[in-house]
Amino acid sequence: MTQIVSDFGFSPLDKVINYEFYDKASETTKAIDLPSDADLKLFVGDLNQLKIIRIDFPSFADGRGFTLAKLVRIRGFKGHLRAKGHIISDQYAMARRSGFDDVEISQDLADRQPEAEWLFRSNWKEYNFQKRVGFNKMLTINL
């Protein structure tokens, strides 16, 4: 079973979504899959015709999906953005900051990294290096 990870914890994937590959999308496409090496220039349609975009993470060491998510949001996509694959709980805050709404993981990964580990990272707006080391204000340098 697949688990969806959100700021509220785990939930099962309760709805079947028929994703199309982004390079095969048409004007009627509502959900697309993007590989981590996708070239968004090949997608000429309006991203907001889509309801959901799912970006694949083949390995937790492959961060291209974070960049791709940011580019999708910069292009104005306002729909649901989902990360899929091998994202680990330590990367959840980065996923949310990059523009993802949630993360889709395998049951095997959910068993190895239980819900409590993901919930620990769910306060992603507060979970950052600057806050941990006491930098709460922007520094201004006058030259």
N, CA, C and O atoms as CSV, one atom per row, in Angstrom:
chain,resi,resn,atom,element,x,y,z
A,1,MET,N,N,0.845,-1.173,0.000
A,1,MET,CA,C,0.000,0.000,0.000
A,1,MET,C,C,0.897,1.244,0.000
A,1,MET,O,O,1.976,1.245,0.591
A,2,THR,N,N,0.447,2.263,-0.649
A,2,THR,CA,C,1.152,3.539,-0.708
A,2,THR,C,C,0.637,4.451,0.395
A,2,THR,O,O,-0.555,4.458,0.701
A,3,GLN,N,N,1.544,5.220,0.989
A,3,GLN,CA,C,1.162,6.188,2.015
A,3,GLN,C,C,1.373,7.601,1.488
A,3,GLN,O,O,2.349,7.878,0.790
A,4,ILE,N,N,0.455,8.481,1.827
A,4,ILE,CA,C,0.604,9.898,1.532
A,4,ILE,C,C,1.002,10.575,2.839
A,4,ILE,O,O,0.327,10.430,3.859
A,5,VAL,N,N,2.106,11.314,2.795
A,5,VAL,CA,C,2.599,12.019,3.975
A,5,VAL,C,C,2.261,13.496,3.823
A,5,VAL,O,O,2.597,14.125,2.820
A,6,SER,N,N,1.588,14.036,4.837
A,6,SER,CA,C,1.276,15.468,4.856
A,6,SER,C,C,1.683,16.021,6.216
A,6,SER,O,O,2.248,15.304,7.042
A,7,ASP,N,N,1.397,17.279,6.441
A,7,ASP,CA,C,1.709,17.893,7.734
A,7,ASP,C,C,0.943,17.240,8.877
A,7,ASP,O,O,1.268,17.459,10.044
A,8,PHE,N,N,-0.073,16.438,8.553
A,8,PHE,CA,C,-0.894,15.787,9.570
A,8,PHE,C,C,-0.551,14.320,9.761
A,8,PHE,O,O,-1.199,13.632,10.550
A,9,GLY,N,N,0.459,13.829,9.051
A,9,GLY,CA,C,0.875,12.437,9.192
A,9,GLY,C,C,0.563,11.608,7.964
A,9,GLY,O,O,0.469,12.128,6.852
A,10,PHE,N,N,0.404,10.310,8.178
A,10,PHE,CA,C,0.167,9.355,7.097
A,10,PHE,C,C,-1.322,9.233,6.796
A,10,PHE,O,O,-2.169,9.341,7.682
A,11,SER,N,N,-1.608,9.010,5.543
A,11,SER,CA,C,-2.946,8.597,5.133
A,11,SER,C,C,-2.780,7.710,3.909
A,11,SER,O,O,-1.885,7.932,3.094
A,12,PRO,N,N,-3.639,6.706,3.780
A,12,PRO,CA,C,-3.516,5.822,2.616
A,12,PRO,C,C,-3.931,6.554,1.344
A,12,PRO,O,O,-4.740,7.481,1.375
A,13,LEU,N,N,-3.368,6.121,0.242
A,13,LEU,CA,C,-3.777,6.659,-1.057
A,13,LEU,C,C,-5.176,6.128,-1.326
A,13,LEU,O,O,-5.344,4.956,-1.663
A,14,ASP,N,N,-6.184,6.989,-1.177
A,14,ASP,CA,C,-7.574,6.527,-1.218
A,14,ASP,C,C,-8.256,6.721,-2.565
A,14,ASP,O,O,-9.404,6.313,-2.739
A,15,LYS,N,N,-7.571,7.333,-3.511
A,15,LYS,CA,C,-8.195,7.605,-4.794
A,15,LYS,C,C,-7.206,7.255,-5.903
A,15,LYS,O,O,-6.039,7.642,-5.847
A,16,VAL,N,N,-7.668,6.537,-6.888
A,16,VAL,CA,C,-6.816,6.198,-8.023
A,16,VAL,C,C,-6.777,7.398,-8.966
A,16,VAL,O,O,-7.813,7.892,-9.412
A,17,ILE,N,N,-5.581,7.846,-9.254
A,17,ILE,CA,C,-5.389,8.967,-10.171
A,17,ILE,C,C,-4.669,8.432,-11.398
A,17,ILE,O,O,-3.638,7.771,-11.277
A,18,ASN,N,N,-5.199,8.709,-12.558
A,18,ASN,CA,C,-4.568,8.275,-13.805
A,18,ASN,C,C,-3.623,9.365,-14.291
A,18,ASN,O,O,-4.042,10.364,-14.875
A,19,TYR,N,N,-2.340,9.147,-14.037
A,19,TYR,CA,C,-1.322,10.107,-14.451
A,19,TYR,C,C,-0.889,9.821,-15.881
A,19,TYR,O,O,-0.812,8.665,-16.298
A,20,GLU,N,N,-0.609,10.872,-16.622
A,20,GLU,CA,C,-0.028,10.745,-17.951
A,20,GLU,C,C,1.396,11.286,-17.884
A,20,GLU,O,O,1.696,12.167,-17.078
A,21,PHE,N,N,2.272,10.753,-18.737
A,21,PHE,CA,C,3.614,11.308,-18.799
A,21,PHE,C,C,3.536,12.710,-19.381
A,21,PHE,O,O,2.758,12.966,-20.300
A,22,TYR,N,N,4.331,13.599,-18.852
A,22,TYR,CA,C,4.214,15.008,-19.226
A,22,TYR,C,C,4.418,15.258,-20.715
A,22,TYR,O,O,3.815,16.174,-21.274
A,23,ASP,N,N,5.254,14.459,-21.363
A,23,ASP,CA,C,5.494,14.684,-22.788
A,23,ASP,C,C,4.384,14.104,-23.669
A,23,ASP,O,O,4.417,14.254,-24.890
A,24,LYS,N,N,3.406,13.443,-23.052
A,24,LYS,CA,C,2.252,12.890,-23.777
A,24,LYS,C,C,0.955,13.609,-23.407
A,24,LYS,O,O,-0.126,13.206,-23.838
A,25,ALA,N,N,1.062,14.663,-22.616
A,25,ALA,CA,C,-0.129,15.358,-22.124
A,25,ALA,C,C,-0.871,16.062,-23.254
A,25,ALA,O,O,-0.275,16.522,-24.229
A,26,SER,N,N,-2.187,16.132,-23.093
A,26,SER,CA,C,-3.039,16.830,-24.060
A,26,SER,C,C,-3.825,17.917,-23.324
A,26,SER,O,O,-3.636,18.124,-22.125
A,27,GLU,N,N,-4.690,18.594,-24.036
A,27,GLU,CA,C,-5.494,19.654,-23.426
A,27,GLU,C,C,-6.471,19.124,-22.389
A,27,GLU,O,O,-6.948,19.881,-21.545
A,28,THR,N,N,-6.773,17.836,-22.441
A,28,THR,CA,C,-7.724,17.252,-21.488
A,28,THR,C,C,-7.034,16.581,-20.298
A,28,THR,O,O,-7.704,16.097,-19.386
A,29,THR,N,N,-5.722,16.550,-20.301
A,29,THR,CA,C,-4.961,15.925,-19.215
A,29,THR,C,C,-5.175,16.695,-17.916
A,29,THR,O,O,-5.134,17.925,-17.892
A,30,LYS,N,N,-5.404,15.950,-16.837
A,30,LYS,CA,C,-5.604,16.566,-15.522
A,30,LYS,C,C,-4.504,16.221,-14.525
A,30,LYS,O,O,-4.356,16.902,-13.511
A,31,ALA,N,N,-3.724,15.162,-14.804
A,31,ALA,CA,C,-2.675,14.726,-13.880
A,31,ALA,C,C,-1.474,14.244,-14.685
A,31,ALA,O,O,-1.613,13.439,-15.606
A,32,ILE,N,N,-0.289,14.746,-14.326
A,32,ILE,CA,C,0.912,14.303,-15.037
A,32,ILE,C,C,1.985,13.838,-14.070
A,32,ILE,O,O,2.060,14.274,-12.921
A,33,ASP,N,N,2.811,12.936,-14.579
A,33,ASP,CA,C,4.015,12.468,-13.900
A,33,ASP,C,C,5.211,13.148,-14.537
A,33,ASP,O,O,5.345,13.168,-15.760
A,34,LEU,N,N,6.076,13.702,-13.709
A,34,LEU,CA,C,7.318,14.285,-14.199
A,34,LEU,C,C,8.487,13.484,-13.654
A,34,LEU,O,O,8.583,13.296,-12.441
A,35,PRO,N,N,9.381,13.005,-14.515
A,35,PRO,CA,C,10.606,12.396,-14.007
A,35,PRO,C,C,11.511,13.505,-13.468
A,35,PRO,O,O,11.337,14.674,-13.813
A,36,SER,N,N,12.458,13.145,-12.639
A,36,SER,CA,C,13.318,14.161,-12.030
A,36,SER,C,C,14.183,14.890,-13.050
A,36,SER,O,O,14.687,15.978,-12.770
A,37,ASP,N,N,14.360,14.305,-14.226
A,37,ASP,CA,C,15.171,14.959,-15.260
A,37,ASP,C,C,14.314,15.618,-16.344
A,37,ASP,O,O,14.803,15.883,-17.442
A,38,ALA,N,N,13.056,15.880,-16.045
A,38,ALA,CA,C,12.142,16.466,-17.034
A,38,ALA,C,C,12.609,17.858,-17.453
A,38,ALA,O,O,13.138,18.627,-16.650
A,39,ASP,N,N,12.401,18.152,-18.717
A,39,ASP,CA,C,12.673,19.481,-19.257
A,39,ASP,C,C,11.323,20.171,-19.430
A,39,ASP,O,O,10.560,19.834,-20.336
A,40,LEU,N,N,11.036,21.124,-18.571
A,40,LEU,CA,C,9.731,21.794,-18.615
A,40,LEU,C,C,9.499,22.548,-19.916
A,40,LEU,O,O,8.356,22.867,-20.242
A,41,LYS,N,N,10.553,22.840,-20.663
A,41,LYS,CA,C,10.380,23.520,-21.948
A,41,LYS,C,C,9.602,22.649,-22.929
A,41,LYS,O,O,8.974,23.158,-23.858
A,42,LEU,N,N,9.644,21.328,-22.718
A,42,LEU,CA,C,8.915,20.424,-23.600
A,42,LEU,C,C,7.413,20.453,-23.339
A,42,LEU,O,O,6.622,20.058,-24.196
A,43,PHE,N,N,7.025,20.915,-22.167
A,43,PHE,CA,C,5.602,21.018,-21.838
A,43,PHE,C,C,5.141,22.415,-22.223
A,43,PHE,O,O,5.469,23.394,-21.552
A,44,VAL,N,N,4.386,22.500,-23.299
A,44,VAL,CA,C,4.001,23.805,-23.831
A,44,VAL,C,C,2.632,24.274,-23.344
A,44,VAL,O,O,2.261,25.425,-23.576
A,45,GLY,N,N,1.891,23.424,-22.687
A,45,GLY,CA,C,0.551,23.790,-22.240
A,45,GLY,C,C,0.565,24.662,-20.998
A,45,GLY,O,O,1.609,24.912,-20.396
A,46,ASP,N,N,-0.620,25.116,-20.634
A,46,ASP,CA,C,-0.801,25.882,-19.412
A,46,ASP,C,C,-0.800,24.904,-18.239
A,46,ASP,O,O,-1.646,24.012,-18.171
A,47,LEU,N,N,0.134,25.068,-17.333
A,47,LEU,CA,C,0.212,24.149,-16.194
A,47,LEU,C,C,-1.064,24.155,-15.366
A,47,LEU,O,O,-1.399,23.146,-14.746
A,48,ASN,N,N,-1.775,25.268,-15.346
A,48,ASN,CA,C,-2.976,25.344,-14.516
A,48,ASN,C,C,-4.183,24.638,-15.110
A,48,ASN,O,O,-5.257,24.654,-14.509
A,49,GLN,N,N,-4.034,24.016,-16.283
A,49,GLN,CA,C,-5.089,23.121,-16.783
A,49,GLN,C,C,-5.058,21.824,-15.983
A,49,GLN,O,O,-6.019,21.054,-15.991
A,50,LEU,N,N,-3.950,21.593,-15.296
A,50,LEU,CA,C,-3.751,20.355,-14.536
A,50,LEU,C,C,-4.271,20.503,-13.116
A,50,LEU,O,O,-4.261,21.594,-12.546
A,51,LYS,N,N,-4.724,19.396,-12.557
A,51,LYS,CA,C,-5.148,19.363,-11.155
A,51,LYS,C,C,-3.987,18.956,-10.247
A,51,LYS,O,O,-3.854,19.452,-9.128
A,52,ILE,N,N,-3.146,18.038,-10.753
A,52,ILE,CA,C,-2.060,17.508,-9.931
A,52,ILE,C,C,-0.845,17.193,-10.807
A,52,ILE,O,O,-0.965,16.681,-11.919
A,53,ILE,N,N,0.317,17.518,-10.262
A,53,ILE,CA,C,1.594,17.149,-10.867
A,53,ILE,C,C,2.345,16.322,-9.831
A,53,ILE,O,O,2.474,16.713,-8.671
A,54,ARG,N,N,2.836,15.170,-10.278
A,54,ARG,CA,C,3.607,14.291,-9.390
A,54,ARG,C,C,5.031,14.204,-9.936
A,54,ARG,O,O,5.244,13.864,-11.099
A,55,ILE,N,N,6.002,14.517,-9.076
A,55,ILE,CA,C,7.413,14.511,-9.472
A,55,ILE,C,C,8.103,13.330,-8.811
A,55,ILE,O,O,8.004,13.129,-7.601
A,56,ASP,N,N,8.802,12.556,-9.626
A,56,ASP,CA,C,9.457,11.334,-9.163
A,56,ASP,C,C,10.816,11.626,-8.532
A,56,ASP,O,O,11.581,12.457,-9.023
A,57,PHE,N,N,11.098,10.932,-7.442
A,57,PHE,CA,C,12.400,10.946,-6.789
A,57,PHE,C,C,12.927,9.513,-6.807
A,57,PHE,O,O,12.557,8.717,-5.945
A,58,PRO,N,N,13.786,9.166,-7.777
A,58,PRO,CA,C,14.276,7.793,-7.871
A,58,PRO,C,C,15.226,7.412,-6.738
A,58,PRO,O,O,15.414,6.229,-6.452
A,59,SER,N,N,15.823,8.409,-6.096
A,59,SER,CA,C,16.769,8.168,-5.007
A,59,SER,C,C,16.711,9.350,-4.051
A,59,SER,O,O,16.486,10.483,-4.476
A,60,PHE,N,N,16.913,9.093,-2.766
A,60,PHE,CA,C,16.904,10.205,-1.817
A,60,PHE,C,C,18.085,11.137,-2.058
A,60,PHE,O,O,18.060,12.287,-1.619
A,61,ALA,N,N,19.120,10.660,-2.749
A,61,ALA,CA,C,20.301,11.478,-3.037
A,61,ALA,C,C,20.122,12.350,-4.279
A,61,ALA,O,O,20.989,13.171,-4.580
A,62,ASP,N,N,19.034,12.190,-4.992
A,62,ASP,CA,C,18.780,12.942,-6.221
A,62,ASP,C,C,17.854,14.110,-5.906
A,62,ASP,O,O,16.647,13.922,-5.753
A,63,GLY,N,N,18.406,15.304,-5.808
A,63,GLY,CA,C,17.626,16.472,-5.421
A,63,GLY,C,C,17.022,17.261,-6.559
A,63,GLY,O,O,16.468,18.337,-6.334
A,64,ARG,N,N,17.115,16.751,-7.787
A,64,ARG,CA,C,16.578,17.499,-8.933
A,64,ARG,C,C,15.079,17.744,-8.814
A,64,ARG,O,O,14.573,18.737,-9.336
A,65,GLY,N,N,14.371,16.861,-8.141
A,65,GLY,CA,C,12.928,17.039,-7.977
A,65,GLY,C,C,12.568,18.288,-7.190
A,65,GLY,O,O,11.531,18.901,-7.439
A,66,PHE,N,N,13.421,18.672,-6.238
A,66,PHE,CA,C,13.177,19.900,-5.475
A,66,PHE,C,C,13.261,21.122,-6.397
A,66,PHE,O,O,12.430,22.027,-6.326
A,67,THR,N,N,14.277,21.128,-7.257
A,67,THR,CA,C,14.433,22.224,-8.217
A,67,THR,C,C,13.264,22.258,-9.187
A,67,THR,O,O,12.733,23.324,-9.497
A,68,LEU,N,N,12.872,21.099,-9.658
A,68,LEU,CA,C,11.757,21.008,-10.597
A,68,LEU,C,C,10.466,21.531,-9.959
A,68,LEU,O,O,9.688,22.232,-10.607
A,69,ALA,N,N,10.245,21.190,-8.699
A,69,ALA,CA,C,9.051,21.681,-7.989
A,69,ALA,C,C,9.058,23.201,-7.915
A,69,ALA,O,O,8.037,23.844,-8.159
A,70,LYS,N,N,10.193,23.764,-7.584
A,70,LYS,CA,C,10.302,25.220,-7.497
A,70,LYS,C,C,10.029,25.859,-8.861
A,70,LYS,O,O,9.347,26.881,-8.942
A,71,LEU,N,N,10.557,25.263,-9.929
A,71,LEU,CA,C,10.322,25.791,-11.278
A,71,LEU,C,C,8.848,25.711,-11.674
A,71,LEU,O,O,8.316,26.624,-12.306
A,72,VAL,N,N,8.196,24.614,-11.297
A,72,VAL,CA,C,6.762,24.463,-11.584
A,72,VAL,C,C,5.971,25.567,-10.881
A,72,VAL,O,O,5.071,26.159,-11.475
A,73,ARG,N,N,6.301,25.841,-9.634
A,73,ARG,CA,C,5.608,26.905,-8.894
A,73,ARG,C,C,5.938,28.282,-9.485
A,73,ARG,O,O,5.061,29.141,-9.567
A,74,ILE,N,N,7.183,28.496,-9.892
A,74,ILE,CA,C,7.558,29.774,-10.508
A,74,ILE,C,C,6.781,29.999,-11.797
A,74,ILE,O,O,6.425,31.133,-12.119
A,75,ARG,N,N,6.516,28.925,-12.535
A,75,ARG,CA,C,5.715,29.036,-13.765
A,75,ARG,C,C,4.239,29.272,-13.472
A,75,ARG,O,O,3.437,29.393,-14.398
A,76,GLY,N,N,3.877,29.339,-12.208
A,76,GLY,CA,C,2.522,29.731,-11.842
A,76,GLY,C,C,1.560,28.610,-11.509
A,76,GLY,O,O,0.366,28.861,-11.348
A,77,PHE,N,N,2.043,27.376,-11.399
A,77,PHE,CA,C,1.143,26.267,-11.089
A,77,PHE,C,C,0.568,26.432,-9.690
A,77,PHE,O,O,1.306,26.588,-8.717
A,78,LYS,N,N,-0.759,26.397,-9.600
A,78,LYS,CA,C,-1.439,26.572,-8.317
A,78,LYS,C,C,-2.125,25.298,-7.839
A,78,LYS,O,O,-2.726,25.286,-6.764
A,79,GLY,N,N,-2.042,24.237,-8.618
A,79,GLY,CA,C,-2.682,22.980,-8.259
A,79,GLY,C,C,-1.882,22.193,-7.233
A,79,GLY,O,O,-0.998,22.726,-6.561
A,80,HIS,N,N,-2.212,20.921,-7.131
A,80,HIS,CA,C,-1.594,20.033,-6.149
A,80,HIS,C,C,-0.265,19.506,-6.694
A,80,HIS,O,O,-0.203,18.993,-7.812
A,81,LEU,N,N,0.787,19.636,-5.902
A,81,LEU,CA,C,2.116,19.180,-6.292
A,81,LEU,C,C,2.554,18.094,-5.314
A,81,LEU,O,O,2.650,18.326,-4.109
A,82,ARG,N,N,2.817,16.908,-5.852
A,82,ARG,CA,C,3.140,15.748,-5.017
A,82,ARG,C,C,4.517,15.192,-5.379
A,82,ARG,O,O,4.835,15.015,-6.555
A,83,ALA,N,N,5.322,14.920,-4.365
A,83,ALA,CA,C,6.598,14.221,-4.547
A,83,ALA,C,C,6.317,12.733,-4.410
A,83,ALA,O,O,5.510,12.322,-3.576
A,84,LYS,N,N,6.986,11.920,-5.234
A,84,LYS,CA,C,6.758,10.470,-5.184
A,84,LYS,C,C,8.095,9.753,-5.224
A,84,LYS,O,O,8.986,10.097,-6.001
A,85,GLY,N,N,8.211,8.760,-4.379
A,85,GLY,CA,C,9.399,7.923,-4.462
A,85,GLY,C,C,10.200,7.908,-3.183
A,85,GLY,O,O,9.660,7.861,-2.077
A,86,HIS,N,N,11.493,7.948,-3.366
A,86,HIS,CA,C,12.383,7.769,-2.225
A,86,HIS,C,C,12.777,9.113,-1.622
A,86,HIS,O,O,13.885,9.610,-1.826
A,87,ILE,N,N,11.844,9.678,-0.879
A,87,ILE,CA,C,12.095,10.874,-0.076
A,87,ILE,C,C,12.181,10.364,1.356
A,87,ILE,O,O,11.369,9.535,1.767
A,88,ILE,N,N,13.142,10.842,2.110
A,88,ILE,CA,C,13.228,10.419,3.510
A,88,ILE,C,C,12.670,11.529,4.405
A,88,ILE,O,O,12.540,12.679,3.986
A,89,SER,N,N,12.349,11.162,5.626
A,89,SER,CA,C,11.692,12.113,6.521
A,89,SER,C,C,12.525,13.370,6.742
A,89,SER,O,O,11.964,14.453,6.909
A,90,ASP,N,N,13.848,13.251,6.748
A,90,ASP,CA,C,14.705,14.423,6.919
A,90,ASP,C,C,14.562,15.416,5.769
A,90,ASP,O,O,14.936,16.579,5.915
A,91,GLN,N,N,14.035,14.985,4.640
A,91,GLN,CA,C,13.865,15.859,3.480
A,91,GLN,C,C,12.466,16.468,3.394
A,91,GLN,O,O,12.180,17.244,2.482
A,92,TYR,N,N,11.606,16.121,4.332
A,92,TYR,CA,C,10.222,16.595,4.258
A,92,TYR,C,C,10.127,18.123,4.286
A,92,TYR,O,O,9.386,18.712,3.499
A,93,ALA,N,N,10.869,18.761,5.182
A,93,ALA,CA,C,10.812,20.224,5.264
A,93,ALA,C,C,11.251,20.852,3.948
A,93,ALA,O,O,10.643,21.822,3.495
A,94,MET,N,N,12.295,20.316,3.331
A,94,MET,CA,C,12.758,20.835,2.042
A,94,MET,C,C,11.695,20.627,0.965
A,94,MET,O,O,11.481,21.496,0.120
A,95,ALA,N,N,11.040,19.486,0.999
A,95,ALA,CA,C,9.975,19.226,0.023
A,95,ALA,C,C,8.868,20.276,0.151
A,95,ALA,O,O,8.412,20.823,-0.854
A,96,ARG,N,N,8.445,20.552,1.359
A,96,ARG,CA,C,7.378,21.538,1.565
A,96,ARG,C,C,7.830,22.935,1.157
A,96,ARG,O,O,7.066,23.678,0.541
A,97,ARG,N,N,9.075,23.299,1.498
A,97,ARG,CA,C,9.581,24.619,1.122
A,97,ARG,C,C,9.747,24.760,-0.390
A,97,ARG,O,O,9.679,25.869,-0.921
A,98,SER,N,N,9.961,23.655,-1.074
A,98,SER,CA,C,10.123,23.676,-2.531
A,98,SER,C,C,8.791,23.811,-3.253
A,98,SER,O,O,8.760,24.070,-4.456
A,99,GLY,N,N,7.699,23.638,-2.531
A,99,GLY,CA,C,6.383,23.811,-3.137
A,99,GLY,C,C,5.505,22.579,-3.151
A,99,GLY,O,O,4.361,22.643,-3.600
A,100,PHE,N,N,6.018,21.452,-2.665
A,100,PHE,CA,C,5.198,20.239,-2.631
A,100,PHE,C,C,4.110,20.360,-1.573
A,100,PHE,O,O,4.319,20.948,-0.512
A,101,ASP,N,N,2.940,19.792,-1.879
A,101,ASP,CA,C,1.838,19.741,-0.917
A,101,ASP,C,C,1.916,18.502,-0.041
A,101,ASP,O,O,1.524,18.533,1.125
A,102,ASP,N,N,2.425,17.408,-0.605
A,102,ASP,CA,C,2.571,16.170,0.151
A,102,ASP,C,C,3.574,15.264,-0.543
A,102,ASP,O,O,4.117,15.597,-1.596
A,103,VAL,N,N,3.806,14.114,0.070
A,103,VAL,CA,C,4.794,13.149,-0.416
A,103,VAL,C,C,4.142,11.774,-0.465
A,103,VAL,O,O,3.461,11.373,0.478
A,104,GLU,N,N,4.347,11.061,-1.549
A,104,GLU,CA,C,3.831,9.699,-1.719
A,104,GLU,C,C,4.994,8.725,-1.553
A,104,GLU,O,O,5.959,8.761,-2.317
A,105,ILE,N,N,4.896,7.851,-0.544
A,105,ILE,CA,C,5.971,6.889,-0.285
A,105,ILE,C,C,5.418,5.466,-0.272
A,105,ILE,O,O,4.221,5.246,-0.090
A,106,SER,N,N,6.314,4.516,-0.469
A,106,SER,CA,C,5.919,3.108,-0.431
A,106,SER,C,C,5.659,2.682,1.010
A,106,SER,O,O,6.120,3.325,1.953
A,107,GLN,N,N,4.925,1.603,1.163
A,107,GLN,CA,C,4.679,1.067,2.498
A,107,GLN,C,C,5.984,0.610,3.137
A,107,GLN,O,O,6.159,0.731,4.350
A,108,ASP,N,N,6.897,0.088,2.329
A,108,ASP,CA,C,8.199,-0.347,2.835
A,108,ASP,C,C,8.951,0.823,3.477
A,108,ASP,O,O,9.510,0.682,4.565
A,109,LEU,N,N,8.963,1.959,2.812
A,109,LEU,CA,C,9.622,3.137,3.380
A,109,LEU,C,C,8.877,3.627,4.618
A,109,LEU,O,O,9.502,4.038,5.595
A,110,ALA,N,N,7.556,3.586,4.584
A,110,ALA,CA,C,6.760,3.993,5.749
A,110,ALA,C,C,7.046,3.095,6.952
A,110,ALA,O,O,7.039,3.562,8.091
A,111,ASP,N,N,7.298,1.813,6.706
A,111,ASP,CA,C,7.632,0.896,7.797
A,111,ASP,C,C,9.004,1.216,8.392
A,111,ASP,O,O,9.202,1.103,9.602
A,112,ARG,N,N,9.949,1.614,7.537
A,112,ARG,CA,C,11.302,1.931,8.010
A,112,ARG,C,C,11.381,3.305,8.664
A,112,ARG,O,O,12.192,3.527,9.563
A,113,GLN,N,N,10.537,4.223,8.209
A,113,GLN,CA,C,10.496,5.566,8.778
A,113,GLN,C,C,9.058,5.849,9.196
A,113,GLN,O,O,8.280,6.394,8.413
A,114,PRO,N,N,8.704,5.486,10.416
A,114,PRO,CA,C,7.312,5.593,10.858
A,114,PRO,C,C,6.800,7.036,10.891
A,114,PRO,O,O,7.560,7.999,10.796
A,115,GLU,N,N,5.512,7.133,11.025
A,115,GLU,CA,C,4.817,8.419,10.996
A,115,GLU,C,C,5.420,9.440,11.965
A,115,GLU,O,O,5.503,10.622,11.631
A,116,ALA,N,N,5.835,9.012,13.140
A,116,ALA,CA,C,6.389,9.942,14.133
A,116,ALA,C,C,7.613,10.680,13.597
A,116,ALA,O,O,7.818,11.852,13.916
A,117,GLU,N,N,8.424,10.009,12.790
A,117,GLU,CA,C,9.605,10.661,12.217
A,117,GLU,C,C,9.206,11.757,11.234
A,117,GLU,O,O,9.858,12.799,11.167
A,118,TRP,N,N,8.150,11.530,10.481
A,118,TRP,CA,C,7.668,12.531,9.530
A,118,TRP,C,C,6.983,13.683,10.266
A,118,TRP,O,O,7.157,14.847,9.904
A,119,LEU,N,N,6.214,13.357,11.286
A,119,LEU,CA,C,5.536,14.401,12.052
A,119,LEU,C,C,6.528,15.321,12.758
A,119,LEU,O,O,6.249,16.503,12.960
A,120,PHE,N,N,7.684,14.778,13.131
A,120,PHE,CA,C,8.728,15.589,13.755
A,120,PHE,C,C,9.166,16.711,12.810
A,120,PHE,O,O,9.576,17.781,13.260
A,121,ARG,N,N,9.078,16.463,11.507
A,121,ARG,CA,C,9.478,17.449,10.494
A,121,ARG,C,C,8.287,18.253,9.948
A,121,ARG,O,O,8.459,19.108,9.080
A,122,SER,N,N,7.090,17.975,10.459
A,122,SER,CA,C,5.894,18.590,9.872
A,122,SER,C,C,5.775,20.082,10.164
A,122,SER,O,O,5.039,20.788,9.475
A,123,ASN,N,N,6.475,20.563,11.157
A,123,ASN,CA,C,6.470,21.996,11.435
A,123,ASN,C,C,7.563,22.639,10.585
A,123,ASN,O,O,8.470,23.288,11.105
A,124,TRP,N,N,7.464,22.450,9.288
A,124,TRP,CA,C,8.522,22.816,8.347
A,124,TRP,C,C,8.777,24.309,8.250
A,124,TRP,O,O,9.861,24.715,7.832
A,125,LYS,N,N,7.828,25.121,8.616
A,125,LYS,CA,C,8.063,26.568,8.580
A,125,LYS,C,C,9.012,26.997,9.700
A,125,LYS,O,O,9.709,28.005,9.583
A,126,GLU,N,N,9.028,26.233,10.768
A,126,GLU,CA,C,9.893,26.553,11.901
A,126,GLU,C,C,11.193,25.754,11.895
A,126,GLU,O,O,12.148,26.104,12.588
A,127,TYR,N,N,11.224,24.698,11.123
A,127,TYR,CA,C,12.371,23.790,11.154
A,127,TYR,C,C,13.427,24.261,10.157
A,127,TYR,O,O,13.425,23.851,8.997
A,128,ASN,N,N,14.328,25.126,10.620
A,128,ASN,CA,C,15.405,25.570,9.751
A,128,ASN,C,C,16.646,25.896,10.571
A,128,ASN,O,O,16.580,26.113,11.780
A,129,PHE,N,N,17.742,25.923,9.897
A,129,PHE,CA,C,19.027,26.136,10.549
A,129,PHE,C,C,19.092,27.492,11.249
A,129,PHE,O,O,19.570,27.582,12.380
A,130,GLN,N,N,18.620,28.534,10.594
A,130,GLN,CA,C,18.726,29.871,11.156
A,130,GLN,C,C,18.031,29.985,12.506
A,130,GLN,O,O,18.565,30.599,13.430
A,131,LYS,N,N,16.859,29.407,12.625
A,131,LYS,CA,C,16.143,29.473,13.904
A,131,LYS,C,C,16.861,28.680,14.990
A,131,LYS,O,O,16.911,29.095,16.148
A,132,ARG,N,N,17.421,27.523,14.598
A,132,ARG,CA,C,18.101,26.690,15.589
A,132,ARG,C,C,19.338,27.370,16.160
A,132,ARG,O,O,19.676,27.156,17.324
A,133,VAL,N,N,20.018,28.188,15.358
A,133,VAL,CA,C,21.239,28.829,15.846
A,133,VAL,C,C,21.004,30.262,16.303
A,133,VAL,O,O,21.955,30.965,16.646
A,134,GLY,N,N,19.758,30.700,16.311
A,134,GLY,CA,C,19.425,31.989,16.893
A,134,GLY,C,C,19.398,33.174,15.952
A,134,GLY,O,O,19.299,34.311,16.415
A,135,PHE,N,N,19.482,32.954,14.646
A,135,PHE,CA,C,19.370,34.062,13.703
A,135,PHE,C,C,17.907,34.247,13.340
A,135,PHE,O,O,17.384,33.553,12.469
A,136,ASN,N,N,17.254,35.176,14.004
A,136,ASN,CA,C,15.839,35.409,13.740
A,136,ASN,C,C,15.600,36.652,12.895
A,136,ASN,O,O,14.474,36.898,12.463
A,137,LYS,N,N,16.644,37.437,12.656
A,137,LYS,CA,C,16.495,38.663,11.891
A,137,LYS,C,C,17.423,38.622,10.688
A,137,LYS,O,O,18.455,37.951,10.694
A,138,MET,N,N,17.032,39.351,9.668
A,138,MET,CA,C,17.894,39.503,8.504
A,138,MET,C,C,19.036,40.445,8.869
A,138,MET,O,O,18.823,41.455,9.541
A,139,LEU,N,N,20.220,40.121,8.438
A,139,LEU,CA,C,21.366,40.990,8.664
A,139,LEU,C,C,21.465,41.990,7.528
A,139,LEU,O,O,21.311,41.630,6.361
A,140,THR,N,N,21.719,43.237,7.865
A,140,THR,CA,C,21.903,44.274,6.861
A,140,THR,C,C,23.343,44.737,6.921
A,140,THR,O,O,23.865,45.052,7.991
A,141,ILE,N,N,23.974,44.773,5.772
A,141,ILE,CA,C,25.363,45.213,5.706
A,141,ILE,C,C,25.402,46.497,4.898
A,141,ILE,O,O,24.979,46.529,3.742
A,142,ASN,N,N,25.903,47.538,5.503
A,142,ASN,CA,C,26.058,48.816,4.804
A,142,ASN,C,C,27.474,48.910,4.275
A,142,ASN,O,O,28.439,48.772,5.026
A,143,LEU,N,N,27.593,49.141,2.996
A,143,LEU,CA,C,28.916,49.280,2.383
A,143,LEU,C,C,29.232,50.723,2.099
A,143,LEU,O,O,30.307,51.030,1.583
